[in-house]
Amino acid sequence: MTYDTIIIGLGAMGGAAAYQLAKRGRRVLGLERHTPAHDRGSSHGQSRIIRRAYMEGPEYVPLILRAYELWEDLERESGADLLTITGGLMIGAPDSQAVRGSIRSAEAYGLYHEVLDAATIRRRFPPLHVPSDAIALYERKAGFLRPEASVEAHLRRAAELGAELHFEEPALAWEASPSGDGVRVVTVRGSYEAERLIIAPGAWAPTLLADLGIPFSIERQVLFWFAPRDGTTPFAPDRFPIYIWETDAETAFYGFPAQEGPPGGVKVAFHTGGTPTDAETIRRDVAPEEVTAIRDIIAPRIPALDGELLATATCMYTKVPDEHFVIGMHPRHPQVVVASPCSGHGFKFASVIGEILADLADQGRAALPIGFFNPTRFGG
Ligand SMILES: Cc1cc2nc3c(=O)[nH]c(=O)nc-3n(C[C@H](O)[C@H](O)[C@H](O)COP(=O)(O)OP(=O)(O)OC[C@H]3O[C@@H](n4cnc5c(N)ncnc54)[C@H](O)[C@@H]3O)c2cc1C
């Protein structure tokens, strides 16, 4: 059978694209190296921050507004609990990216926000011991997504809508016909043809998208779950927000309220300082020095969190130098769409990126403004 679109990689982005295309009645074949919603890539670990006053740039705001709508649609359609709104704090010095960048986006789009001084933050969110020279943007609509459940919901709905999804079937090679029509993908099990191809390989981008010459770097990041000293009540999602805390120009960490279900406790992680790695050889165990580093940053700032370490997990950021995403048509093959929306902040957009990738596969252009993700911007 010939398909309309083949998708390589059924993680956060490929799964969302499969769903959107199946919903449009396209014949979709999805190929995934691992099992559904696995923990070997970039889309696992119980929680992902979602926020609107986007510190990385106001150009993301139209995308995030649509992402919220699509997450809510997916929740309704799948019956799954994916999104929890908790409010969110972007904490730092007044001239930090966290504060300045998020205020800029909020003002550019008239988004509801408050700017809180340190005393107000401590009064409203007692676990956070913010130093007196820091401030924060607070937004009510921020919160977290459940990544495994979100990936599963996209995949389940895609299959129900007729997409053919093959797991544990890595794609080995792809080729695009020089006429600009048609692609062929070879996997460990066979060879498939389609009119279009979407490549959404996550941390495997340096191999699968090698021909584009994009300076990708893969970073290993560790997630930590701690048991709060006095129980999880002060960290309950109805009173404790998600936060990103820039402690100096090079260092930021972030965290979540307490979540139901294993591993329990409260999750925190560094956003900066990841170590270079590779999708196949990444070190999965966590060194004692890494635990010490996160405890050192937490102890003075969120002292109630400094209890027993309950669990750790490792995850990969696929970064490019400007820390934006890579999404667009392949510069030499108009029938191929490439998608590496990560740089450590892509998950919240997966729902809208699915729609964008479906537009690109269908029409070669997206309805939403994505020029700043152009795959050719690095010169390659
Ligand atoms: C620790 C951590 C914390 C993060 N926190 C946030 C956050 O709070 N908020 C936020 O918005 N974002 C966050 N992110 C970023 C976000 O999770 C990623 O941007 C997003 O998960 C990337 O999705 P993806 O589809 O590109 O990659 P993945 O979901 O990893 O999917 C890629 C898929 O391609 C498959 N694949 C690769 N090669 C092949 C092949 N040859 N054949 C078949 N399949 C293949 C892989 O197995 C994988 O399933 C975080 C990331 C990490 C690691």
Ligand as a Chemical Component Dictionary entry (heavy atoms), coordinates in Angstrom:
data_LIG
# 
_chem_comp.id                   LIG 
_chem_comp.type                 NON-POLYMER 
_chem_comp.pdbx_formal_charge   0 
_chem_comp.three_letter_code    LIG 
# 
loop_
_chem_comp_atom.comp_id 
_chem_comp_atom.atom_id 
_chem_comp_atom.alt_atom_id 
_chem_comp_atom.type_symbol 
_chem_comp_atom.charge 
_chem_comp_atom.model_Cartn_x 
_chem_comp_atom.model_Cartn_y 
_chem_comp_atom.model_Cartn_z 
_chem_comp_atom.pdbx_ordinal 
LIG C1  C1  C 0 14.489 16.638 31.395 1  
LIG C2  C2  C 0 13.604 17.312 30.406 2  
LIG C3  C3  C 0 12.725 18.260 30.837 3  
LIG C4  C4  C 0 11.930 18.964 29.943 4  
LIG N1  N1  N 0 11.032 19.860 30.416 5  
LIG C5  C5  C 0 10.188 20.478 29.566 6  
LIG C6  C6  C 0 9.152  21.293 30.080 7  
LIG O1  O1  O 0 8.979  21.434 31.291 8  
LIG N2  N2  N 0 8.311  21.884 29.190 9  
LIG C7  C7  C 0 8.455  21.720 27.853 10 
LIG O2  O2  O 0 7.668  22.298 27.095 11 
LIG N3  N3  N 0 9.425  20.928 27.336 12 
LIG C8  C8  C 0 10.286 20.302 28.160 13 
LIG N4  N4  N 0 11.254 19.457 27.687 14 
LIG C9  C9  C 0 11.430 19.311 26.226 15 
LIG C10 C10 C 0 10.437 18.361 25.601 16 
LIG O3  O3  O 0 10.205 17.261 26.436 17 
LIG C11 C11 C 0 10.948 17.961 24.218 18 
LIG O4  O4  O 0 11.050 19.151 23.441 19 
LIG C12 C12 C 0 10.023 16.995 23.516 20 
LIG O5  O5  O 0 9.781  15.878 24.330 21 
LIG C13 C13 C 0 10.632 16.549 22.188 22 
LIG O6  O6  O 0 9.737  15.696 21.516 23 
LIG P1  P1  P 0 10.217 14.882 20.236 24 
LIG O7  O7  O 0 9.006  14.273 19.640 25 
LIG O8  O8  O 0 11.084 15.742 19.397 26 
LIG O9  O9  O 0 11.184 13.753 20.842 27 
LIG P2  P2  P 0 10.757 12.318 21.435 28 
LIG O10 O10 O 0 9.476  12.410 22.158 29 
LIG O11 O11 O 0 11.938 11.751 22.118 30 
LIG O12 O12 O 0 10.425 11.493 20.136 31 
LIG C14 C14 C 0 11.362 11.140 19.137 32 
LIG C15 C15 C 0 11.057 9.699  18.758 33 
LIG O13 O13 O 0 11.743 9.315  17.583 34 
LIG C16 C16 C 0 12.041 7.937  17.722 35 
LIG N5  N5  N 0 13.065 7.609  16.735 36 
LIG C17 C17 C 0 14.322 8.099  16.675 37 
LIG N6  N6  N 0 14.969 7.564  15.635 38 
LIG C18 C18 C 0 14.103 6.720  15.012 39 
LIG C19 C19 C 0 14.203 5.863  13.869 40 
LIG N7  N7  N 0 15.330 5.768  13.154 41 
LIG N8  N8  N 0 13.120 5.143  13.526 42 
LIG C20 C20 C 0 11.969 5.222  14.246 43 
LIG N9  N9  N 0 11.848 6.009  15.340 44 
LIG C21 C21 C 0 12.894 6.750  15.712 45 
LIG C22 C22 C 0 12.502 7.837  19.155 46 
LIG O14 O14 O 0 12.489 6.519  19.639 47 
LIG C23 C23 C 0 11.486 8.726  19.855 48 
LIG O15 O15 O 0 10.349 7.997  20.288 49 
LIG C24 C24 C 0 12.044 18.706 28.559 50 
LIG C25 C25 C 0 12.910 17.714 28.110 51 
LIG C26 C26 C 0 13.678 17.010 29.024 52 
LIG C27 C27 C 0 14.595 15.948 28.528 53 
# 
loop_
_chem_comp_bond.comp_id 
_chem_comp_bond.atom_id_1 
_chem_comp_bond.atom_id_2 
_chem_comp_bond.value_order 
_chem_comp_bond.pdbx_ordinal 
LIG C1  C2  SING 1  
LIG C2  C3  SING 2  
LIG C2  C26 DOUB 3  
LIG C3  C4  DOUB 4  
LIG C4  N1  SING 5  
LIG C4  C24 SING 6  
LIG N1  C5  DOUB 7  
LIG C5  C6  SING 8  
LIG C5  C8  SING 9  
LIG C6  O1  DOUB 10 
LIG C6  N2  SING 11 
LIG N2  C7  SING 12 
LIG C7  O2  DOUB 13 
LIG C7  N3  SING 14 
LIG N3  C8  DOUB 15 
LIG C8  N4  SING 16 
LIG N4  C9  SING 17 
LIG N4  C24 SING 18 
LIG C9  C10 SING 19 
LIG C10 O3  SING 20 
LIG C10 C11 SING 21 
LIG C11 O4  SING 22 
LIG C11 C12 SING 23 
LIG C12 O5  SING 24 
LIG C12 C13 SING 25 
LIG C13 O6  SING 26 
LIG O6  P1  SING 27 
LIG P1  O7  DOUB 28 
LIG P1  O8  SING 29 
LIG P1  O9  SING 30 
LIG O9  P2  SING 31 
LIG P2  O10 DOUB 32 
LIG P2  O11 SING 33 
LIG P2  O12 SING 34 
LIG O12 C14 SING 35 
LIG C14 C15 SING 36 
LIG C15 O13 SING 37 
LIG C15 C23 SING 38 
LIG O13 C16 SING 39 
LIG C16 N5  SING 40 
LIG C16 C22 SING 41 
LIG N5  C17 SING 42 
LIG N5  C21 SING 43 
LIG C17 N6  DOUB 44 
LIG N6  C18 SING 45 
LIG C18 C19 SING 46 
LIG C18 C21 DOUB 47 
LIG C19 N7  SING 48 
LIG C19 N8  DOUB 49 
LIG N8  C20 SING 50 
LIG C20 N9  DOUB 51 
LIG N9  C21 SING 52 
LIG C22 O14 SING 53 
LIG C22 C23 SING 54 
LIG C23 O15 SING 55 
LIG C24 C25 DOUB 56 
LIG C25 C26 SING 57 
LIG C26 C27 SING 58 
# 
